Amino acid sequence: MLRTEFQEMLSAQVQSGGAGGEGLDGGTEADGARRLTEKEKLACRGLWEEVFTEDSQEFLDYYDRWKYEGNECYGIYHGDRLVSMLQMNPYEMQLQPLKSGQPQRVESRYIVAVATREEYRHRGLMRRLLKKSLSDMQNQRIPFVFLMPAAEAIYRPFGFRYFYEMNTGTLEIKNGQSELETGRKLDVGQAEASDIVKLVDFAEKIQMEFFDCYVRKDCFYYKRLLEELKSEDGALLVLTEGERLVAVVPYWGKSPIEIRELLCRPGDREQVFAALGRWFGERQEGGGKGVLVEGASIPLEEKKPAIMGRIVDVISFLEMFSAERPVELVLEISDEILEENSGCYRWSLSPQGSVARRQEEFLQAAEAAGQDGKGLFQAAGRDGKGRERRVRCTVAELFSCLMGAAEPKGALRMVRGCWRVYINEIV
């Protein structure tokens, strides 16, 4: 499950400068970062077992079966030995619908399992892997990528910023009974493969109602999730009231038990907590302990920064968004890691979507049509009353402004951003 043991090692790398630098010291040389072949992926498990020692063999067996076939692995070899790796798991993201009601789906990648053998740490290998993998994703026109950082300081220099805060809290249990007892009683059971279609329909309705950027949960997603939870002594709970599905709750572990997501509507909160309190009270070892709840779709006691992201391909990212009314913006963007993103863009938005073009491309097209390209481009930087519609920003600032992590600056206030994000993935 990529837990916290590796966090201390990575934090130590940052403090000693391990996130920077291209070279290797001590006379030890290694190959360049590259995408691994399907055969080379087999070497990743040994490195995973060496670094992420808390993960069970059952979980790794699950990962081998369900993740490697569709993911992309990057590595650095020294001779015939894999010494550093980074993996990217594909996810389909659902975004806010356009004015027409048409759903938007974009491909994204989740960076996981960033690991280096101990004797090769603090030598800039992670930097090589990140730059190579980000560059390849840019060529694939991936809009943005995300990860769950071991420490924020590791990834900020690479343009990553937090954009999802996880609702967290504790489900209180006392003598096998929740303190939130109410008159309504919900039935609690474990989901089976035959329930998957209902799970997909429920998740889509809840997520579409309350969020404008979330992981799309299709039948394959839930089939895989059932296997993942089983590998970690967990299950997927379904809470029902008669025929009505009220909540979906994946959990894992025995002592302690951890709820990794709680998907329900705000109006059902107390009934859901009461039913879960009774159910877990009969199973939690030690009696009256609380159960940690992370990743709820409803507000709990606190919010915890959980997921960081960054823009990969600027044009694909910009074209995810729309505006309430037609508007033209000019963006001057800088990107120190993916220099190809740096430049000036004309961005045309409407309720139906948007189109972004580099300045050079726009000028060439205007010239070919016999138009004054420079005049048209400059006009896009101001509205009819001469007010500025030009924004200068880094890719990190642009990402934060449009993905709800920061207050939009200047003309970006006119863009319909993704302010309500919901991502609770582990690998």
C-alpha positions in Angstrom: 0.0 0.0 0.0 3.1 2.3 -0.2 2.9 3.3 3.4 4.9 5.7 5.5 8.2 3.8 6.0 9.6 5.2 2.7 8.5 8.7 3.6 11.4 9.2 6.1 13.9 8.0 3.6 12.6 10.4 0.9 12.5 13.3 3.3 16.1 12.6 4.2 17.0 12.7 0.4 15.4 16.2 0.1 17.3 17.5 3.1 20.6 16.2 1.6 19.8 17.5 -1.9 18.7 14.2 -3.3 16.0 15.6 -5.5 18.4 17.6 -7.6 21.6 17.0 -9.5 22.1 14.8 -12.6 25.4 13.1 -11.9 26.4 10.1 -9.8 29.2 10.4 -7.3 31.7 7.9 -5.9 32.7 6.5 -9.3 29.4 4.6 -9.7 27.8 5.1 -13.1 24.3 4.1 -14.2 22.4 4.0 -17.4 20.0 6.7 -18.4 16.3 6.8 -17.4 14.1 4.9 -19.9 10.8 3.2 -20.2 11.1 -0.5 -19.3 10.0 -3.3 -21.6 7.4 -5.8 -20.4 10.1 -8.3 -19.6 12.1 -5.7 -17.6 9.1 -4.9 -15.5 9.6 -8.2 -13.8 12.6 -6.7 -12.0 10.4 -4.1 -10.3 9.0 -6.5 -7.7 12.4 -7.1 -6.2 13.1 -3.4 -5.8 9.6 -2.9 -4.4 10.1 -5.6 -1.8 13.5 -4.1 -0.8 12.1 -0.6 -0.3 8.4 -0.9 0.6 8.9 -3.6 3.3 5.4 -3.1 4.8 3.6 -4.4 1.8 2.4 -7.9 2.0 3.1 -10.7 -0.6 -0.7 -10.9 -1.1 -0.8 -7.2 -2.1 2.2 -7.6 -4.4 0.6 -10.6 -6.0 -2.5 -8.5 -6.6 -0.4 -5.7 -8.1 1.5 -8.0 -10.4 -1.8 -9.4 -11.8 -3.9 -6.2 -12.0 -1.5 -3.2 -12.5 1.5 -4.2 -14.5 -0.3 -5.1 -17.7 -1.7 -1.6 -18.2 0.9 0.6 -16.6 4.2 2.2 -17.7 7.4 1.6 -15.7 10.5 3.7 -15.9 13.9 2.6 -14.6 17.6 3.2 -14.4 19.9 0.2 -14.6 23.5 -0.2 -13.4 24.7 -3.0 -15.6 22.1 -5.7 -15.5 20.6 -4.5 -12.1 17.6 -2.3 -11.8 18.6 0.4 -9.2 15.8 3.0 -9.5 12.2 3.0 -10.7 9.1 5.0 -11.1 5.7 3.6 -12.2 2.7 5.3 -13.8 -0.8 3.8 -13.5 -3.4 5.0 -16.0 -6.7 6.6 -14.8 -9.6 8.1 -16.7 -10.7 11.3 -15.1 -14.2 12.7 -15.4 -14.5 16.5 -15.5 -17.2 19.0 -15.2 -19.7 18.8 -18.1 -19.8 21.5 -20.8 -22.8 23.7 -21.2 -24.2 21.2 -23.6 -24.2 18.6 -20.8 -21.6 16.5 -22.7 -19.3 14.7 -20.2 -15.6 15.2 -20.5 -13.2 12.4 -20.0 -9.4 12.8 -20.1 -6.6 10.4 -19.6 -4.3 10.9 -16.6 -1.4 9.1 -14.9 -0.8 8.3 -11.2 2.9 8.2 -10.4 3.6 5.5 -7.8 6.4 3.3 -6.5 9.3 5.9 -6.8 12.1 3.8 -5.3 15.9 3.7 -5.4 18.3 1.1 -3.9 20.0 2.5 -0.8 23.5 2.7 -2.2 22.3 4.7 -5.2 20.3 7.3 -3.3 21.0 11.1 -3.2 22.4 11.1 -6.7 19.6 12.6 -8.7 18.1 9.4 -10.1 14.5 10.4 -9.2 15.0 13.6 -11.1 16.1 11.7 -14.2 13.1 9.4 -14.0 10.6 12.3 -13.5 11.9 14.3 -16.4 11.9 11.3 -18.7 8.5 10.1 -17.8 6.9 13.6 -17.9 8.5 14.2 -21.3 7.1 11.0 -22.7 3.6 11.9 -21.3 3.8 15.3 -22.9 4.4 13.6 -26.3 1.2 11.6 -25.6 -0.7 14.8 -24.9 -1.6 13.8 -21.3 -3.1 17.0 -19.7 -2.0 16.4 -16.1 -0.5 13.8 -13.8 -1.0 13.3 -10.1 0.7 11.5 -7.1 0.5 11.0 -3.4 3.7 12.5 -2.1 5.8 11.1 0.7 6.8 14.8 1.4 5.6 17.9 -0.4 9.2 19.3 -0.6 10.2 16.5 -2.8 7.9 17.4 -5.7 7.4 21.1 -5.4 10.7 21.8 -7.4 9.2 19.7 -10.2 6.1 21.9 -10.5 3.7 19.7 -8.4 1.1 21.3 -6.2 -1.5 20.0 -3.8 -5.0 20.1 -5.3 -7.0 17.5 -3.4 -7.6 17.6 0.4 -9.0 14.4 1.8 -11.9 14.5 4.3 -10.6 12.5 7.3 -12.1 11.6 10.7 -12.7 8.8 13.2 -15.7 6.5 13.4 -16.3 6.2 17.2 -17.2 2.8 18.5 -18.4 2.0 22.0 -19.3 -1.5 23.1 -20.0 -2.4 19.5 -22.5 0.4 19.1 -22.0 3.8 17.4 -22.8 6.9 19.5 -24.7 8.2 16.5 -27.7 5.9 16.8 -30.8 7.0 15.1 -34.3 5.6 14.3 -33.3 4.5 10.8 -31.5 1.3 10.4 -29.3 0.5 7.4 -28.3 -3.0 6.4 -24.6 -3.6 6.0 -23.2 -6.3 3.7 -20.1 -7.1 1.6 -20.3 -6.4 -2.1 -19.9 -9.2 -4.6 -19.0 -9.2 -8.3 -22.8 -9.3 -9.1 -23.1 -5.9 -7.4 -20.7 -4.1 -9.6 -23.2 -2.5 -12.1 -25.1 -1.0 -9.2 -21.8 0.3 -7.6 -20.8 2.0 -10.9 -24.2 3.7 -11.2 -24.2 4.8 -7.6 -20.6 6.2 -7.7 -21.2 8.1 -10.9 -24.4 9.8 -9.5 -22.7 10.8 -6.2 -19.5 12.0 -7.9 -21.2 13.9 -10.7 -23.5 15.6 -8.2 -20.9 16.9 -5.8 -17.5 17.0 -7.7 -16.2 18.4 -11.0 -13.0 16.4 -11.2 -12.9 12.7 -10.1 -11.7 9.3 -11.1 -14.2 7.5 -13.3 -15.2 4.2 -11.6 -16.3 1.7 -14.3 -16.9 -2.0 -14.0 -13.3 -2.9 -14.4 -12.4 -0.4 -11.6 -14.6 -2.1 -9.1 -13.6 -5.6 -10.2 -10.0 -4.6 -9.6 -10.8 -2.9 -6.3 -12.5 -6.0 -4.9 -9.3 -7.9 -5.5 -7.1 -5.2 -4.0 -9.2 -5.1 -0.8 -9.1 -8.8 -0.5 -5.3 -8.8 -0.7 -5.2 -6.5 2.3 -7.7 -8.3 4.6 -10.5 -6.0 3.6 -13.7 -5.8 1.7 -16.1 -3.4 0.0 -19.2 -2.7 2.2 -22.6 -1.7 0.8 -25.1 0.0 3.0 -28.7 -0.3 1.9 -32.2 0.8 3.1 -34.6 -1.6 1.4 -33.7 -1.5 -2.3 -31.9 1.8 -2.0 -28.1 1.9 -2.0 -27.1 4.5 0.6 -23.3 4.2 0.9 -20.2 2.3 -0.5 -17.3 1.9 1.9 -14.1 0.0 1.0 -11.9 -0.8 4.0 -8.8 -2.9 4.8 -6.8 -4.3 7.7 -7.8 -6.1 10.8 -6.0 -4.3 13.6 -6.4 -1.5 13.0 -9.1 -1.4 10.5 -9.0 1.6 8.1 -11.8 2.9 5.9 -10.2 4.2 2.7 -13.2 5.8 1.3 -16.8 6.6 2.4 -19.1 7.5 -0.6 -22.5 8.8 0.4 -24.7 11.9 0.4 -24.4 14.4 3.2 -28.0 13.8 4.3 -27.3 10.1 5.0 -24.2 10.8 7.1 -25.5 10.0 10.6 -27.4 6.8 9.5 -24.2 5.6 7.7 -22.0 6.3 10.7 -24.5 4.5 13.0 -24.6 1.4 10.8 -20.8 1.3 10.4 -20.3 1.8 14.1 -22.4 -1.3 14.8 -20.8 -3.4 12.1 -17.2 -2.5 12.9 -17.8 -2.7 16.6 -18.4 -6.4 16.2 -15.1 -6.9 14.3 -12.6 -4.4 15.6 -10.2 -6.1 17.9 -9.9 -4.4 21.3 -13.5 -3.3 21.6 -14.1 0.4 21.8 -11.4 1.7 19.5 -12.2 4.2 16.7 -11.9 3.4 13.0 -9.9 5.8 10.9 -11.9 7.2 8.0 -10.1 8.7 5.0 -11.4 10.0 1.7 -15.0 10.6 2.5 -17.3 12.4 0.0 -18.8 14.3 3.0 -17.2 16.7 5.4 -15.6 15.1 8.5 -13.5 16.5 11.4 -10.6 17.7 9.2 -9.1 18.0 5.8 -5.7 16.5 5.0 -3.7 17.5 1.9 -3.4 14.2 0.0 -2.8 14.5 -3.8 -0.4 16.7 -5.7 -0.6 17.3 -9.5 1.1 19.1 -12.3 0.4 20.1 -15.9 2.1 17.8 -18.5 0.8 19.2 -21.8 -0.3 22.8 -21.6 -2.6 22.8 -24.6 -4.4 19.6 -23.6 -4.8 20.9 -20.1 -6.2 24.3 -21.2 -8.7 22.6 -23.5 -10.3 20.8 -20.5 -11.9 24.1 -19.5 -14.7 26.4 -20.6 -16.2 29.7 -19.6 -19.7 31.0 -18.9 -19.5 33.4 -21.9 -17.1 33.7 -24.9 -13.8 35.2 -24.0 -10.3 35.5 -25.4 -7.2 35.3 -23.2 -3.5 35.5 -23.8 -1.3 33.4 -21.5 2.5 33.7 -21.1 3.5 30.5 -19.4 6.9 29.3 -18.1 7.9 25.7 -17.2 11.4 25.0 -16.0 11.1 21.2 -16.2 9.2 20.7 -19.5 10.6 23.7 -21.4 8.4 22.8 -24.4 5.4 24.1 -22.4 7.0 27.6 -22.1 5.6 30.2 -24.4 2.7 32.5 -25.3 -0.8 31.0 -26.0 -4.1 32.4 -27.3 -6.9 30.8 -25.5 -10.5 31.0 -26.8 -13.2 29.9 -24.4 -17.0 29.5 -24.6 -19.7 27.6 -22.8 -19.1 24.8 -25.3 -15.4 24.4 -24.6 -12.1 26.0 -25.5 -9.3 26.0 -28.0 -5.7 26.9 -27.2 -3.0 27.7 -29.8 0.6 28.7 -29.5 1.4 32.2 -30.7 3.6 31.0 -33.6 0.9 28.6 -34.8 -1.8 31.3 -34.6 0.3 33.8 -36.5 1.1 31.3 -39.3 -2.6 30.4 -39.7 -3.6 34.1 -39.8 -0.9 34.8 -42.4 -2.1 31.9 -44.6 -5.6 33.4 -44.4 -4.4 36.9 -45.3 -5.2 38.3 -41.9 -3.2 40.6 -39.5 -2.1 37.9 -37.1 -0.2 40.2 -34.7 -3.1 42.6 -34.4 -5.5 39.8 -33.7 -3.2 38.2 -31.2 -2.7 41.5 -29.3 -6.4 42.2 -29.4 -7.0 39.0 -27.6 -5.0 40.3 -24.6 -7.6 43.1 -24.0 -11.3 43.3 -23.9 -13.5 45.8 -25.7 -12.9 48.4 -22.9 -9.2 48.0 -23.0 -9.0 45.9 -19.8 -6.1 43.5 -19.5 -6.8 39.8 -20.5 -3.1 38.8 -20.4 -1.9 36.4 -17.7 1.7 35.7 -16.9 2.3 32.6 -14.8 4.2 29.4 -14.2 2.7 26.0 -15.0 2.4 25.4 -11.2 0.4 28.7 -10.7 -1.8 27.9 -13.7 -2.5 24.4 -12.3 -3.3 25.7 -8.9 -5.6 28.4 -10.2 -7.7 26.1 -12.4 -7.8 23.0 -10.2 -9.0 24.7 -7.0 -5.8 24.9 -5.1 -5.4 28.7 -5.2 -7.5 31.7 -5.8 -7.6 32.4 -9.6 -5.5 35.4 -10.6 -6.5 38.1 -13.0 -8.4 37.1 -16.1 -8.4 33.4 -15.0 -11.4 34.3 -12.9 -13.5 34.1 -16.0 -12.6 30.4 -16.5 -14.8 27.6 -15.1 -12.2 25.7 -13.1 -12.4 22.4 -11.4 -12.9 23.6 -7.8 -14.3 20.3 -6.3 -11.8 17.5 -6.7 -12.2 13.9 -5.4 -9.3 11.4 -5.7 -8.8 8.5 -3.3 -6.5 6.2 -5.1 -3.7 4.3 -3.4 -1.8 2.8 -6.4 
